[in-house]
């Protein structure tokens, strides 16, 4: 992949930076920094994010990044005052501001996944700016809930990747779960993944006595524990469900009071009724803490049951929810791994409706 900006060319495969076709004496770290900034040019790239990506197995301080940035600017003819290519946002990170294009002569450009990512960052720059605003409000302690909605091929989950990276770049807690297309008999699968991430390194005794058994029972998929959620006795089932949803909700809010916390759910159109009910509970809660919920949803795919559809409608109508609707990038764009499965289910749902 070769990027062109001004008189410069950045060859990512060969790890070269050229000016007017002549290689410049740029160290690999300079090329890596430029590559990261250009590939994420639609948004601010945080200092922590750069430190972790450029020095993945080495503990370095911000001075190393500042030195590398100064070296890169010097090669590009920039400086701290003249920021034609890389703009500093004080105390936060850096943004590549120059116009960039892909060299049409580079090998396999049209078929390259990197080329699709290049187009994606340009097309979704407005949404990435929206993410930045939402994260800033979260940092101030405001609860936020985002629904990323779009038809097949709009890159919903790819945007969630960027949101997660941005959140980690700010030092926020992030946890992610995916609603499977065929959940089988296991309930709350996306929340199980979220809990496993958040409980990693914890012991049951580290949590309050009323929360620990519920959270670890769910995270471990304890069969005896989960059977209560499908008990034949309706009152017992309702009581077990309330207790579980309440425990997860209280745990998330407690984590968010310590550090801003983001929970990401992929493909909400496939969520089971219990997973939706937990999300509905979080939306309706008045708990304190900097908590964000963000999920992707394909409106073309209907919920599998009337009960799920009703809960989803409550979620969609919540005054706490901000909805971001995406236009398709183009037919067959491979930015969303679930696109083919979505297409099959959408067609099946349309035929059933007819």
N, C-alpha and C positions, 0 to 999 in steps of 0.2 A: 504494500500500500504506500502510495507516494502523495503527500499533501503539498500543495503549492500555495504560497502566500507572499505577495510582493515579488522580490527578486529571489526568494528562498524556496528550496524544495527540501522536504523532510522525507527521507526514505526509511520507513519503519523496519522493513525486512533486512536491509543492509546496514541499518543503524548509522546512517549518514545524514549530515546536514550540508546542503550545497547552496551556493549563491552564484547565480548566473552559470550554473553547470559545474562550478568548481567546488570541490569538497572543502569544507571549513574544519579547522582543528577543534571539533566538538567532542568532548568526552561522552562515553555511553550514558552517563547520568544526565547530561544536558539533553541528549536525544530523548531519553526516557521522560524527562520533565516536560519537554515540548509535546511529546506524543500524548501524554496524559491530559495536558491542558487543551490541546486541539480536539481530542476525541470527546472531551466534555465541555466544549466551548459554549454550549447553550446555557451554562450555569456557572455559578461560583464553585471553585474547587478549593476545599478547605485545607488548611495547613496540616491538620492531623491526618487527613486522607492522603496527602502527598507524602508525608513522612512514612506512613505504613506501606504505601505502594512502592516507594523508591528505596526504602531500607527495610524490607519485610522481616528480616531475621536479626536486625541490628538495632540496638537502642541508641538513637542519636537525638540531639536536642535541636531546637529551632534554629540555632546558629548555622548548622549544616545546610538547612534548607535556604536560609538567607544568603549564604555564600554561593550556593548553586544557582540561585535565582539571579544574583548579581553577575555571575559568569555568563549565564544564558543571555541576559539583557545586553551585556557587553558585545557578545557575538552578533546579536541582532541589531546593534546600533541603538539600543534603548538605554535608559538610565532610570534612576529613581524618580527623576523629575519628568523626563520625556518617556512616557509609557505608551508608545505607539502600538505595541503588540501585546504586552502583558500588563494588565492593570492590577494594582494592589488595592484590596479592600482591607483597610487597617484593622489588625487584630483578628481577621477572619480567614482570608485566603487570597486567591488570585483568579483572574479571569482572562482568558485569551480573547482579545477584542478585534483582531484583524480579520479581514475577509479571507476565507480559505476555500480552495476547490481541490478536487481529486484530479491527479494527472491522468487524462484519458489514455495515455500510452502505457500505463503500468499494467503488469500482467494480471489477467483475470479480474480486472476491476469490476466489471458488471456482475460477476458471479460471487464477488467477495462479500462475506458477512460484514467485514469492516466497512465496506462501502455502504451497506444498508444502515449500519450504525451511524455513519457520517450523515446520511440523509435524515435519519431519525432525529438527531440532535437539532438539526435546523428546523424540521417540521414541528417539533414539540418544545421549542424554546419558550413559548408562552406558558406552557404547563410547568416547566421546570422553574420559571420565575415564580409561578404561583406556589410551588412547593417551598421555595425559599421564604416566601411571605408566611406560609403556614407554620414552618419550623420556627420562624422568629416569634410568632405569637405563642407557640408552644413553649419556647424558652422563657417567656414571661409568665408562664404558669397557666395559660389558657388551654382548656380541653378542646381538642380538634377532632373532627370526624370527616373523612373524605371518601367519596365513592367515585372510583374511576370507571366510567362507563363508556362502552364503545362497541361498535359492530365488529365483526370478524376482521382481523388484520389491522386493527388500530394500534396495537402495541401496548395494551394495558399493563400486562405483567412486566414488560420491559421498563415501563415508567416506574413501576413499583421497585424494580432493581435500583434505579437511580435514586428514588426517595430513600431507600434503605442505606445506600452508600452516603448520601448527603447527611442523613441522621447520624450515622456512625462517625462521620467527619466532624460533627459537632459534639461528639462524646455522649450522645443519647443512647439509652438502652433500646435495642431492637430485637424483636422476636417475630417469627414468620411461620405461617401454616398454610397449607393448601387444601382446598375442598376437593376431594377426589371425585372423578366422574362416576365411579362405581364404589361407593363407600362400604358396601356389604352390610354386615350386621353391627359394625363398630360405630358407636356414637361419638360425636364431638371430635372427630379426627383432626381437624385443623387446630383446635384448641389444645389437643394433646401435644402436637408439635410445638405450639407456642409455650406451653408449660415446661416441656422438656428443655427447651432453650433457656428459659428463665430460671429453672431450678437446678441447672447444671452446676455442680459444686456445692449444692446445699444438702443438708441433712434434714430429715423430718423434724428433729428436735430443734432446728434453727427457727422454725415457724411456730406461731401461736398454736396451742393444743387443738383449738376448734378448726384450724385451717389445714394443718399438716396432713392429717389422714385423708381428707378430701382431695387435696392437690396431688399428693403422691399416689393415692389410689387411682386417680384418673391418669396421671402421667405414666404409670406402670401398666395401664390397661388391666387392672386387677379385675378378674372375671366376677368374683363374688361381690365386689363393689359396684361394678357396672350393671349387674343383674337387677339392682334396686331401681335403676332407671327404666327398666322394662318389666317391672313386677305386674302380676295380674291384678293385684289390689290397686285400684285407681288412686286411692288416697295415699297409699304408701309411695306409689310412683310419683305423684305430684309433690309430696314432701321431700323425697330424695332429690328430685330435680331442683326444687327451690334451694335446698341446702347447697347443692353442688354449684349452681349458677351464682349463688350469693358468695360462696367461698372464693371462686375464681375472680369474681368482680372485685371483692375486697382486697385480694392479693395484688391484682394489677394496680389498683388505686394506691395501695401502700407503696409499691415499687415506684410509682410515678411521683409520690411525695418526696422521695429521696433524689431521684434523677429523672428528667423527662424520658418518657417511655413510649415507644411506638410499637403497636401490634399491627402486622400486615397479614391480610387474608387474601389468598389468590382464588379467583374463580368462584365468587359467592353464588353464582347461579346453580352450583352443584351442592350447596350446603344442605345438611340435614336440618330438621326442625329444631333440634336441641342447640346446634351451633348458631342458628339464627336467633333463637330465644336468648342466648347469652349475649350476643351482640346488641339485641334490642334492650336488654337489661342495662348494659353499659351506657347506651345512648340516653336512657331515661334516668340514670343515676345522677345524683347531685353531689357525688363525692368530690373531694379536693384532690389536687395533684395534676401535674402536667402530663396528661395521657392523650395519645393520639391513636385513633383507629383508622386504618386505610385499607381499602379492598378494591378488587377489580370485579367487574360484572358485565356479562354480555346480555343485554336486554332481549336479544333475539331468541334466547333459550328460556322457555318457561320453567317455573319450579315444578317439581314432580308431583306435588300434592297441593290440595287446597289449603291445608294448614300452613304449609311453608309459604305459599303465596300471600296469605294474610299477614304473617309475621313480617315478610319482606316489605309489604306495603306500609306497615307501621314504621319500619326502618326508613324507607324512602320518604315518608311524610314527616319525619322528625325535624323540628326546627333547629336541632343541633347539627344537622348534616349539611355538608357542602358537596354538591355534585359537580363533577367535571366530565363533560361529555366530549368524546373524541370523534373526529371525522376519520374515515378510513384513510390509510396512507395510500394504498393502491391494492388491487386484487392480487392475492398470492404473496403479499409481503411477508417474509419469514420472521418478523420481529416478535411474534407471539407464538410460543410453542404449542399452545392449545388451539390454534386456528383451525386445523383440519378436523379435530374432534368437535369443535364448536360448530363447524359448518355441517357436519353430519347430523348433530343433534338438532340444529336449527331447522334443517330440512325435514327431519322426522317430526318435529313439533308442528311445523307448518302443515304437513300432510295430515296430521292428526286433527288439527283445527278444521281442516276442510272436510 
